[in-house]
Amino acid sequence: QMWSEPPVAVVGLEAGTVAGYAHPGQVMDFYEWNPEFAKLSWPTPGKRNYFTFVADAKERGAYPSLYPGELRETFAARKIRGYYHVIDVEPYRDSLWSMHKELITKEGIQMLMESTVENGVVCIHISHRYFELSPVIGASARSLGYFAKVINDDGRDYNLPSTLKDEAAVSSEWVMIARRPELLAAKKKRFGISRIDTPDPLRGPVWTDGGDNWIRGELLRRDPGIGALESNVGDFSYRVGLLFGSRDFTLQRRIDDELRPLLNLLSAVQKSYRKY
């Protein structure tokens, strides 16, 4: 008799990195709206993909499946109930500013939770330079009678010997939703979780299908417009340096000196935004 880890859903294939955790015999269902990601990440007979996480998982004996199409529409069409133990959700789309809002509305979260077992957990990735999504997700979870926690992962592998440094460590932030609070208890040291918070549902609106789901006020960590201007000014300075720096260091220094006060001002304005 063969036993494996329980089934998992990944809403947003992208590079397929989650497949790196798939065990032999484990079912891992991927949902992806962008066909370009499928071309890069999903195994194609006779062709080596740019990303091989899914191909490697298949070689280990796992059972990954791909369901292409708009994420919520495709997920809902399968009418899955009480099956997944974990659902990993990537709500962001193909740019810094766009997202799959339909996945984190009250109705979207209810759909995801209904597809999990009683002890199942929905994990929503919310790392973002400008947006603070935990109040929205926390408010929606509470309105449905669920519990939510904000998890901050510092990216370090605490299972490695202290003499080894994880040079590729990148931090991330998540909201985890479950039916009971004890299911969200985490082993901080083992999994590199540097902070666990409870999102304040009073701070965030409950997004609904067809509602006014705007990102504004307390849902902004930094101002996107100022951030774009800050980035453009820095990019302009960099490009001028490439153009003239090797021939005229005096000109490059003068340009840097002229732009520095503006960059300092933009940075100060951004820091005035409250970070939750």
N, C-alpha and C positions, 0 to 999 in steps of 0.2 A: 504494500500500500504506500503510495507516494503522498507526501505532504509538502506544502510550500507556503510561502507568505500569502496573506489574503489579497484579494483583488484591489487594485488602485486605479483611479482615473486621473489623467493629467489634462486639464483644460487649457490648451496652448502648448503645442508640441515644441515649437522653436527649434533649438539645437538638439533636443531630445536628451538633455543631460540627466533627467530623472530616470531614464532607462538604465543609467549606470548603477542604480540601486536594485534593479530587478533580479530576483533569485530564480534559479531553475524551477520551472513549473508554475511560476507566478503569472497571473493575468494582469496586464497593464494596458489600459485603454487610453489612447491619445486622441484628442479632439483638436483639429487645426483648421482655421479659416483661410490661411494664406497658402496657396499652392506652392509658392517659392520655398517656404520652409520645408514642405514635404519633399521637394526636389533635392534639397540640401541634406535632409536628415533621414528620410525613410529609405530603407534598403531597396535597391533596384537590381533585378537579376542581370548579371554581366557588367555591372557598373559599381565602382567604389564611390560612395557618397562622401561629401566634404566632411560631414559629421558622422561618426560611426557608433555613437552610443546605442542606438536601437539595434544596429546590425550585431554589435558585440553581445547585446542582451539575448538576441535570438540564438547566437552561437552557444551561449551558456545554458540554453534550454528554456528561457522565459517565453511567454506568449504575448508579445505586444501586438496591438491592433490599432489601425488608423481609421478615424471617422472624419472625413473632410466636410467642410461647409461652415456656415456661420455658427459660432460656438453654442449659443443657447438654443437656437433652433434645432441644431443637430442633436444636442444632448437630450432635449425634451422629446424629440421624435422617437427615441429608443425606449421611452417609458420605463426606465429602470427604477425599481423600488427596493430599498433595503438590501443592497448588494455590495457597494463599495465600502471599504474600511477607511480609506483616506481619499480625499479629492484635493488635488493640487491645482489652484486656479491662478492663471496669469491674466489679469484684467487689462493690461496695456496692449495697445495695438501696434501700429507700425511707425509711430512717431512719439516725440516727447509729450505731445499735448493730447493725443487721442486715446480712448480706452473703450472697453466693452462695458459700458455702464449697465447694460441689461443683465450682466452677471451678478451685480452687487445691489440691485434693487431688492426690495422686500420679497417680491415674487421670485426673483432669480435665486436668492439665497434659500428660499423655501424649496424650490425645485432641487437644488443641490443637496440639501439636507434630507429630503425625502428619498433620495437614491442611496443613502448610506444606511448601514446597519445601526442598531441601537447605540453601539459604542463608537460609531464612526465620527470622524473629524473632518471638517472642511478647512483647508489652509489657503488663505488668500494672500498673495504676494503684494505688498503695498510700498516697497522701496521706491522713493521718488524725490527728486530734488525740490519740486514745487508743490506737489499735492499732498495733503494729509487726509487719507481716506478712512482712518480708523474710527472717527466719530460717526460717519455714515454707516459703516458696517456694524459698529457696536449698537447703534440705535435700531437698525433693522433686525439684528439678532435678538435684541431684548424685546422688541415688539412682537416677535414670533415665539417668545418663551425660551430662547436658547441663551447660552452663555458664551462670552467671547473674551479672548486675551490677546494683547499685543505682544508679540515675541520679537526680541531683538537678538539676532545671531551675529556674533562678531567674526564669524568665518573661520576661526581657528579650529584645528583638529586636536582636541585634548587627549586623544589616544596616542599621538606621536610622542616619542621621547622628548624631554625638555631641551635636549641638545640640538634637535632638528627644528628649523623654522619653516613654517608654512608660508612660503613667499607669495603664493597665489591667493592667499586668504582675502576674501571680500565680504564685507558685512552686508546683511540684508534684514528686512523688516517684514513681519507677517501678522495677519490677524487669523487666529484659529477659533473655530466655532464648534461647539459640541452641545449635547443635550444635558450634560451634567458637568458641574465645575471640576470635579475630581478627574475627569478625563483629560483636562488641560494641564494637569500637573506635569512639570518637566524636570529632568535631571540637568540642572544648569551646567555643571562642570563638564559632563560627558559630551553634551551636544553643543557646547560653545554658546549657550544662551546668556547674554550679558545682562538682559533686563526683561522682566515680565511685568506688564501693566494691564490694568483693566480699562478698556476704552470708556470714556464718560459718554453715555448715551444722550445726556441732556445737551451736550455740545453740538451734536450732529443732527441734521434732518434725516427723516426716513425717506429714502428715495423709493419711488414707486414707478411701475410701468406707466408711461404717459404723463408722469409728473414733471415738475420744474426741477430737474436734477442738475442744477448749476453748481459749478465749483467756484466758491467765493468765500469771503470772510475767513472764518476759522478753518476752512478746508484748504487754505493756502499757507504753505510754509514760507515761501518767498514769492515775490511778485514776478510772474512769468515775463511780462513786458520788460521790466528792468533787467531781468536776467538775460533776455535776448540781446538787449542793448549792451550790457556788460560783455557778453560773449563776442558781439560784433566789434566792439572797440578793441578788445584784446586780440581778436583775429586780424584786424586792420594793422595793429602795431606789429604783429608777427609777420604779416605779408610784406610790409614795408621793409622790415628787417631783412627778409630774404632778398628783396629787390635791391636795396641800397647798402645793407649792412656791411657786406664784404668789400665795398668800394668807398664808402663814406661813413666811417664810424661817428664822426661828429654830427652828421645829419640824423643818424639813427638815435643818437643820444638826445638830441634836441626834441625829436618826435616823442621819445619815451617820457621826457621831462614834461612835455606839454600834455600828454594823455594821462599821466599819473594822477593828477588831482581829480580828473573825471572818474577814473577807475576807483579811486579811494572813496569818492562820494557815492558811487553806485554800490560799492561794498558796504558802506555804512548804512545806506537805506535798506539793503537786504537784511542786515543784521538786526534792524529795528523790528522786523517781523517776528512774531512770537513763534518759537519752535516747541512743539508739544512732544 
